[in-house]
Amino acid sequence: MKWVSSIIGEATGSGNMPKREWDNYNNFRSTFTTQVIDNIWEEGSLGNPKLEKDDDLYFNTPGQYETTEYSKWKKNSSLADEVTSLIVNGYPGGDEATTAQVKKDLKILSGGDGTTLSAAEQKKLFDKYIEMYSVKMGNKKVYLLYKPTEFEALNQKNPTLDQIQQANCLYTLENSKFARQYANVAKYIAKFSIQMHADNKLGDLQ
């Protein structure tokens, strides 16, 4: 990468990267404020209409994100790890809050699993979470958890492994706040990963 040594130097105070190049590389940090990262954990989105207008765009080539105001960083696939790290390490309240929430959820989840769901309960949760974990990109909706056609009703007498796994996934999402939060993060990371690798056929993901 042309400016790698300058980026490292700039971070340590000894770099000579031209300001325009540094600003272009580093502009994602102005988007991902603490408030925005909190919203990604809680909702799976940026939580700001101005940011989301750009964030929902889908181009045929990542370089076209240069034309946006708040998503220029998506043109540079080398930033994916940095953005991911910034979000994943930004749990609201820090490590203590993470530990407390996980302990609370494990206690709740120890009381049952997805095999206790009726077919109607399972379908209700399926419909809820496939919508919750879908994203808008351009004029398309991409389902990231399951596609609407992938519902596997649990056969109470002789369930298959796929049916059990789906029921347990839905049960966990419904009963664990941390599971939902982490799924929100995965949702957002999946979204920008698709956008930053526009050679993938978006239609194949519907």
Backbone bond lengths (Angstrom), bond angles and torsions (degrees), N, CA, C in turn:
res aa  C-N    CA-C-N  psi(-1)  N-CA   C-N-CA  omega(-1)  CA-C   N-CA-C  phi
1 M - - - 1.469 - - 1.527 109.22 -
2 K 1.313 116.82 131.70 1.459 121.78 -168.66 1.519 114.01 -54.73
3 W 1.347 115.93 -41.34 1.465 118.41 -171.14 1.529 113.23 -107.51
4 V 1.349 118.01 18.16 1.467 119.73 -175.90 1.523 112.02 -57.26
5 S 1.318 117.05 -50.63 1.463 119.07 -177.52 1.520 111.62 -62.46
6 S 1.330 116.35 -36.02 1.464 119.75 178.33 1.509 112.00 -68.98
7 I 1.370 116.72 -36.51 1.469 120.69 177.89 1.512 109.84 -62.60
8 I 1.330 116.41 -46.50 1.467 120.38 178.91 1.522 109.82 -61.29
9 G 1.321 116.21 -43.52 1.455 119.94 179.61 1.505 112.67 -64.76
10 E 1.347 115.56 -39.63 1.465 119.87 179.42 1.517 110.75 -62.07
11 A 1.334 116.01 -40.00 1.465 120.67 -179.65 1.521 111.42 -65.50
12 T 1.337 117.00 -27.35 1.459 120.21 -179.62 1.522 112.25 -100.52
13 G 1.326 115.20 4.35 1.454 118.91 175.95 1.520 114.71 87.60
14 S 1.323 117.44 9.23 1.458 119.16 -177.25 1.524 112.39 -124.74
15 G 1.299 117.23 16.74 1.457 120.02 -175.46 1.516 112.64 -84.55
16 N 1.337 114.10 166.36 1.463 118.91 177.64 1.517 110.67 -131.45
17 M 1.334 117.02 28.27 1.462 120.23 179.32 1.516 110.10 -67.25
18 P 1.330 117.39 133.49 1.471 119.55 175.06 1.521 110.51 -56.04
19 K 1.317 117.12 140.85 1.465 121.87 -173.94 1.529 111.86 -56.04
20 R 1.326 117.61 -40.65 1.468 119.76 -178.64 1.524 111.23 -61.76
21 E 1.335 116.82 -42.98 1.462 120.53 179.65 1.527 110.77 -65.36
22 W 1.345 116.07 -41.59 1.465 119.92 179.27 1.523 110.93 -64.49
23 D 1.329 117.59 -43.39 1.462 121.23 179.75 1.524 111.06 -63.14
24 N 1.329 116.57 -41.46 1.468 120.07 179.00 1.521 111.29 -63.92
25 Y 1.344 116.24 -40.42 1.456 120.03 179.96 1.527 111.42 -68.28
26 N 1.312 115.61 -40.98 1.461 121.23 -168.66 1.522 114.16 -96.73
27 N 1.345 119.01 5.83 1.459 119.45 -171.20 1.518 113.18 -70.22
28 F 1.330 118.29 -16.55 1.462 119.28 179.63 1.524 111.70 -63.44
29 R 1.322 117.93 -26.17 1.465 120.37 -177.77 1.530 111.81 -67.85
30 S 1.325 117.12 -26.47 1.463 119.30 177.49 1.526 111.25 -74.91
31 T 1.323 116.78 -21.15 1.467 121.16 176.84 1.515 111.04 -80.72
32 F 1.341 116.77 -44.54 1.461 121.04 -171.94 1.526 111.35 -92.62
33 T 1.325 114.14 70.93 1.464 120.81 173.67 1.519 109.32 -73.17
34 T 1.312 116.52 169.88 1.465 120.84 177.32 1.521 110.70 -57.49
35 Q 1.325 116.45 -41.04 1.467 120.85 -179.79 1.526 110.99 -63.38
36 V 1.324 117.69 -41.52 1.464 121.79 179.68 1.531 110.40 -66.96
37 I 1.326 116.89 -44.07 1.466 119.97 179.47 1.525 110.75 -63.33
38 D 1.330 116.91 -40.77 1.469 120.19 175.55 1.526 110.51 -57.45
39 N 1.333 116.45 -41.62 1.460 119.96 -177.86 1.527 111.63 -69.05
40 I 1.316 117.26 -34.13 1.466 119.91 175.78 1.527 109.79 -61.77
41 W 1.324 117.46 -44.79 1.465 120.73 177.95 1.528 111.45 -62.72
42 E 1.319 117.39 -39.79 1.463 120.36 -174.25 1.531 113.36 -85.94
43 E 1.340 117.37 -32.19 1.467 120.08 -172.84 1.531 114.28 -126.67
44 G 1.321 117.69 -15.58 1.459 120.36 -177.75 1.511 113.86 80.32
45 S 1.341 116.72 15.35 1.464 121.45 -179.03 1.526 108.85 -143.13
46 L 1.339 116.00 173.01 1.455 120.28 -176.14 1.525 113.23 -77.55
47 G 1.333 116.80 -22.75 1.456 119.89 174.37 1.509 115.57 75.32
48 N 1.320 117.30 15.05 1.461 122.22 -179.51 1.524 107.47 -136.34
49 P 1.335 118.12 117.43 1.483 120.39 -175.63 1.523 113.99 -54.49
50 K 1.330 117.76 -38.15 1.464 120.06 -179.71 1.527 110.81 -65.54
51 L 1.328 116.27 -43.14 1.462 120.20 179.35 1.525 110.97 -68.65
52 E 1.328 115.89 -40.36 1.465 119.70 -174.94 1.524 112.50 -71.10
53 K 1.318 117.54 -26.08 1.460 119.89 177.11 1.526 110.07 -59.73
54 D 1.325 116.73 -44.97 1.466 121.23 175.91 1.521 111.27 -73.88
55 D 1.320 115.92 -37.87 1.467 120.70 -174.16 1.520 112.45 -65.32
56 D 1.318 117.90 -26.13 1.468 121.71 -177.61 1.529 113.06 -87.26
57 L 1.317 117.28 -2.94 1.455 119.64 -178.43 1.523 111.21 -73.74
58 Y 1.333 115.80 150.27 1.466 120.17 174.26 1.520 108.41 -133.93
59 F 1.340 116.08 123.23 1.457 121.95 179.89 1.521 110.36 -112.45
60 N 1.309 115.63 158.62 1.463 120.89 178.52 1.521 112.68 -71.60
61 T 1.329 116.45 -24.60 1.461 120.95 176.16 1.523 109.08 -133.91
62 P 1.338 117.86 138.29 1.470 120.58 -178.05 1.521 113.28 -58.35
63 G 1.341 117.49 -29.19 1.455 119.78 -178.81 1.515 113.58 -59.48
64 Q 1.338 116.80 -21.58 1.462 120.00 -178.87 1.527 112.81 -71.17
65 Y 1.341 117.17 -14.07 1.468 119.15 176.28 1.526 111.50 -67.35
66 E 1.324 117.17 -13.60 1.465 121.46 174.31 1.521 110.85 -59.32
67 T 1.326 116.96 -25.72 1.462 120.87 -178.10 1.528 112.78 -79.32
68 T 1.321 118.16 -7.39 1.464 121.11 -178.99 1.522 110.25 -90.92
69 E 1.310 115.55 165.31 1.462 119.77 178.97 1.523 112.35 -88.15
70 Y 1.350 116.50 -38.77 1.459 119.68 -171.88 1.532 114.45 -114.74
71 S 1.323 118.40 -2.66 1.469 120.47 -178.19 1.518 112.53 -121.68
72 K 1.320 117.66 25.94 1.456 120.58 179.02 1.525 111.42 -58.34
73 W 1.335 117.24 -32.46 1.468 121.68 -176.86 1.525 112.78 -60.71
74 K 1.335 117.28 -22.62 1.468 119.82 -177.31 1.524 113.16 -70.59
75 K 1.314 117.10 -12.45 1.469 119.51 177.70 1.527 110.88 -74.01
76 N 1.333 116.58 -15.49 1.460 121.50 -173.07 1.526 110.05 -112.97
77 S 1.328 117.62 96.47 1.460 121.14 -175.20 1.528 112.48 -63.19
78 S 1.329 117.54 -19.52 1.465 120.09 179.59 1.522 112.15 -68.46
79 L 1.343 117.02 -13.87 1.464 120.52 178.93 1.521 112.91 -85.94
80 A 1.335 118.12 -7.10 1.465 120.79 -174.62 1.524 111.61 -56.72
81 D 1.331 117.60 -45.19 1.468 120.60 -178.54 1.524 111.36 -65.66
82 E 1.325 117.29 -38.90 1.462 120.23 -179.34 1.525 111.17 -66.13
83 V 1.324 116.61 -43.87 1.461 120.30 179.59 1.529 109.84 -65.84
84 T 1.328 116.45 -43.11 1.464 120.73 178.54 1.522 110.87 -58.74
85 S 1.320 116.55 -47.27 1.466 121.02 -179.70 1.521 111.34 -61.98
86 L 1.326 116.48 -42.23 1.464 121.22 -179.79 1.525 110.75 -59.47
87 I 1.332 116.73 -41.80 1.463 120.87 -178.38 1.529 111.39 -74.98
88 V 1.339 116.92 -49.41 1.462 121.08 -175.77 1.526 111.47 -61.23
89 N 1.317 116.71 -35.21 1.469 120.44 -179.10 1.527 112.83 -87.73
90 G 1.336 116.26 8.20 1.464 119.62 -176.11 1.516 114.37 -109.09
91 Y 1.337 118.16 33.71 1.472 120.08 -179.74 1.527 110.35 -55.75
92 P 1.341 117.04 130.85 1.470 119.81 -178.59 1.527 112.25 -55.91
93 G 1.312 116.53 121.39 1.461 120.27 179.96 1.515 113.88 94.76
94 G 1.338 117.77 -8.84 1.463 120.83 175.98 1.514 114.46 81.32
95 D 1.333 115.22 -165.53 1.468 122.08 -172.71 1.533 112.99 -62.45
96 E 1.318 117.06 -39.01 1.467 119.77 -178.33 1.528 110.69 -64.39
97 A 1.317 116.26 -41.30 1.464 120.27 178.46 1.523 110.73 -66.44
98 T 1.337 116.96 -37.26 1.461 120.98 177.48 1.517 110.57 -60.69
99 T 1.331 116.13 -50.61 1.470 121.17 -178.83 1.517 111.38 -60.35
100 A 1.311 116.94 -43.77 1.463 120.95 -178.99 1.526 111.25 -63.08
101 Q 1.335 117.03 -42.81 1.464 120.28 -178.99 1.521 111.55 -67.43
102 V 1.326 117.14 -41.88 1.470 120.69 179.35 1.530 110.63 -62.74
103 K 1.321 117.26 -44.42 1.467 120.85 178.82 1.526 110.92 -60.93
104 K 1.315 116.49 -42.41 1.464 121.27 179.48 1.526 110.58 -62.89
105 D 1.333 116.38 -43.98 1.462 120.55 -177.45 1.521 111.91 -69.32
106 L 1.320 117.37 -39.43 1.462 120.25 179.25 1.528 111.11 -61.36
107 K 1.315 116.14 -36.87 1.460 120.33 177.63 1.526 110.54 -63.59
108 I 1.331 116.36 -42.31 1.465 121.08 178.68 1.524 110.94 -65.98
109 L 1.340 116.65 -44.83 1.460 121.05 -175.89 1.525 112.93 -70.36
110 S 1.313 117.02 -20.79 1.467 119.74 179.70 1.524 111.94 -68.14
111 G 1.334 116.71 -11.85 1.457 120.29 -176.81 1.515 115.09 -88.43
112 G 1.326 119.04 0.38 1.465 119.64 -179.42 1.506 111.66 173.66
113 D 1.328 115.88 -174.76 1.461 120.62 176.24 1.529 109.07 -152.57
114 G 1.314 116.25 -174.93 1.449 120.74 -173.96 1.503 115.97 -67.04
115 T 1.338 117.09 -17.66 1.468 118.95 -179.02 1.517 112.36 -71.48
116 T 1.338 117.06 -9.21 1.460 120.11 177.73 1.526 112.29 -85.28
117 L 1.322 117.16 -6.72 1.459 121.03 -178.15 1.529 111.38 -76.94
118 S 1.319 115.95 139.64 1.458 119.61 170.31 1.523 108.14 -76.82
119 A 1.329 116.67 165.91 1.467 120.35 179.11 1.534 110.83 -59.78
120 A 1.332 116.77 -39.62 1.462 120.94 -179.35 1.524 110.80 -67.84
121 E 1.323 117.41 -41.00 1.466 121.11 178.28 1.529 110.59 -64.29
122 Q 1.329 115.18 -42.34 1.462 119.58 -179.66 1.523 111.21 -63.20
123 K 1.336 117.05 -43.51 1.469 120.64 -179.34 1.526 110.59 -65.33
124 K 1.322 116.77 -38.87 1.464 120.65 178.84 1.529 110.32 -61.75
125 L 1.335 116.76 -44.03 1.458 120.46 179.08 1.528 111.11 -68.45
126 F 1.332 116.21 -38.47 1.461 120.64 178.36 1.525 110.62 -58.15
127 D 1.329 116.06 -50.12 1.466 120.52 -179.57 1.530 111.42 -62.19
128 K 1.324 116.33 -37.55 1.470 121.31 -179.93 1.520 111.36 -64.95
129 Y 1.326 116.79 -47.83 1.456 119.43 -171.01 1.523 114.13 -84.89
130 I 1.332 118.67 -24.33 1.467 116.90 174.42 1.531 110.30 -67.85
131 E 1.331 116.21 -31.79 1.467 119.19 176.10 1.525 110.62 -74.77
132 M 1.324 116.55 -41.97 1.459 120.44 -178.92 1.524 110.92 -61.69
133 Y 1.327 116.09 -37.34 1.461 120.08 -178.61 1.527 111.70 -106.88
134 S 1.311 113.83 47.78 1.461 122.06 168.55 1.523 106.61 -120.71
135 V 1.333 116.32 158.76 1.459 119.98 -179.31 1.520 109.90 -133.64
136 K 1.312 114.50 152.74 1.456 121.22 176.21 1.524 109.03 -96.50
137 M 1.320 115.95 130.78 1.463 121.10 173.92 1.516 108.44 -138.87
138 G 1.315 115.95 111.99 1.453 119.48 -174.29 1.519 109.17 63.56
139 N 1.329 116.66 -127.35 1.466 120.53 178.13 1.524 111.81 -101.79
140 K 1.338 116.43 19.07 1.456 121.69 -178.29 1.524 111.34 -113.10
141 K 1.324 115.71 151.20 1.460 121.41 169.06 1.527 107.14 -112.70
142 V 1.313 116.29 128.08 1.461 121.29 -178.77 1.527 108.70 -112.13
143 Y 1.331 115.87 124.01 1.467 121.71 178.99 1.524 108.30 -89.22
144 L 1.328 116.82 122.19 1.452 121.55 -174.31 1.525 113.85 -101.88
145 L 1.313 117.64 -22.02 1.466 120.37 -179.89 1.528 110.19 -90.90
146 Y 1.319 116.25 -66.14 1.464 123.56 173.13 1.519 107.75 -139.61
147 K 1.315 115.97 154.13 1.462 119.91 169.09 1.524 108.35 -80.81
148 P 1.333 118.35 154.66 1.473 120.45 -178.66 1.524 113.80 -55.73
149 T 1.320 117.89 -25.77 1.467 121.58 -178.57 1.528 113.11 -84.80
150 E 1.321 117.67 -1.03 1.466 120.49 -172.99 1.525 113.95 -99.14
151 F 1.322 117.47 17.94 1.466 119.76 177.94 1.523 110.18 -65.66
152 E 1.330 116.16 132.01 1.468 122.62 179.20 1.526 108.69 -120.26
153 A 1.321 117.12 93.10 1.467 119.89 179.33 1.521 109.95 -61.65
154 L 1.316 116.30 132.86 1.459 121.80 -177.27 1.524 110.68 -72.44
155 N 1.299 115.38 119.90 1.464 121.30 173.94 1.530 107.74 -82.00
156 Q 1.323 116.49 105.86 1.457 120.23 -173.16 1.527 113.05 -62.10
157 K 1.318 117.92 -29.67 1.471 120.77 -177.72 1.531 112.16 -83.90
158 N 1.319 116.26 -39.10 1.465 119.39 -176.31 1.529 110.06 -145.47
159 P 1.341 117.08 69.26 1.471 119.63 -175.67 1.531 111.69 -72.27
160 T 1.324 115.27 145.91 1.455 119.95 174.64 1.525 109.13 -85.44
161 L 1.327 116.21 165.63 1.459 120.40 179.14 1.524 110.54 -61.53
162 D 1.340 117.44 -40.79 1.466 120.59 179.20 1.523 111.56 -61.97
163 Q 1.323 116.82 -40.19 1.462 120.83 179.38 1.531 110.99 -64.85
164 I 1.326 116.26 -42.69 1.465 120.94 179.87 1.528 110.34 -65.26
165 Q 1.324 116.18 -43.11 1.464 119.82 -179.23 1.520 111.40 -63.70
166 Q 1.326 116.94 -41.55 1.457 119.51 179.61 1.530 110.88 -66.41
167 A 1.321 117.08 -44.37 1.458 120.73 179.94 1.527 110.78 -62.74
168 N 1.343 117.16 -40.78 1.462 120.46 179.02 1.523 111.71 -67.70
169 C 1.320 117.01 -37.42 1.467 120.84 177.08 1.520 110.45 -60.94
170 L 1.314 116.55 -47.98 1.470 120.89 -178.62 1.526 110.89 -66.04
171 Y 1.325 117.00 -40.67 1.464 121.53 179.01 1.537 110.10 -62.02
172 T 1.335 116.18 -42.77 1.459 120.46 -179.07 1.521 111.04 -65.46
173 L 1.315 117.11 -43.71 1.465 119.93 178.25 1.524 111.77 -61.07
174 E 1.312 116.14 -38.71 1.461 120.35 -177.81 1.522 112.19 -71.13
175 N 1.336 116.91 -29.64 1.464 120.11 -171.35 1.527 114.73 -111.27
176 S 1.318 117.39 0.08 1.463 120.18 -179.73 1.524 109.99 -128.04
177 K 1.301 116.17 114.01 1.464 120.70 177.21 1.525 110.45 -63.20
178 F 1.332 116.73 -41.30 1.462 119.15 -178.84 1.530 110.99 -64.72
179 A 1.331 117.54 -38.50 1.472 120.04 177.69 1.523 110.27 -60.82
180 R 1.338 116.72 -42.84 1.468 120.18 178.23 1.525 110.55 -64.71
181 Q 1.319 116.66 -42.18 1.459 120.40 -179.56 1.534 110.71 -62.93
182 Y 1.322 115.89 -45.22 1.462 118.60 -178.46 1.526 110.70 -67.80
183 A 1.331 115.84 -34.87 1.466 119.47 175.36 1.528 110.63 -65.78
184 N 1.335 117.51 -33.88 1.461 121.01 175.84 1.526 110.63 -61.89
185 V 1.330 115.89 -42.37 1.461 120.74 178.39 1.532 110.10 -64.34
186 A 1.335 115.79 -45.95 1.467 119.91 179.07 1.529 110.85 -60.74
187 K 1.322 115.80 -37.37 1.465 121.00 177.83 1.520 111.11 -60.09
188 Y 1.323 117.26 -47.53 1.455 119.71 -177.39 1.531 111.62 -69.15
189 I 1.332 116.33 -40.23 1.468 119.85 178.63 1.525 110.34 -63.55
190 A 1.336 116.69 -41.57 1.465 120.10 177.87 1.523 110.76 -61.60
191 K 1.320 115.83 -39.02 1.468 120.16 -178.98 1.523 111.36 -61.44
192 F 1.329 116.68 -53.14 1.465 116.61 -176.45 1.530 111.60 -73.17
193 S 1.333 117.85 -23.97 1.462 119.71 175.74 1.524 110.81 -65.17
194 I 1.329 116.13 -41.14 1.472 120.28 176.62 1.524 109.80 -63.62
195 Q 1.325 116.06 -43.76 1.463 120.03 -178.41 1.525 112.09 -65.18
196 M 1.333 116.89 -35.81 1.462 120.69 -177.19 1.523 112.68 -80.70
197 H 1.317 116.62 -8.37 1.459 121.73 177.78 1.532 107.92 -125.90
198 A 1.306 114.46 63.93 1.471 120.89 -170.75 1.514 113.92 -69.22
199 D 1.359 117.09 -3.95 1.456 119.05 175.70 1.526 110.62 -72.12
200 N 1.360 116.71 -16.63 1.461 120.06 171.96 1.522 109.12 -66.95
201 K 1.309 116.71 144.75 1.459 119.90 179.96 1.535 109.09 -84.93
202 L 1.325 116.29 109.79 1.448 120.88 -176.45 1.536 110.57 -60.07
203 G 1.311 117.57 -33.98 1.453 120.22 179.89 1.507 113.60 -61.63
204 D 1.341 117.48 -27.03 1.460 120.68 -179.73 1.524 111.65 -72.03
205 L 1.337 117.21 -13.15 1.462 120.98 -175.76 1.521 112.87 -96.61
206 Q 1.333 116.92 -2.53 1.467 119.50 -175.83 1.526 110.90 -71.39
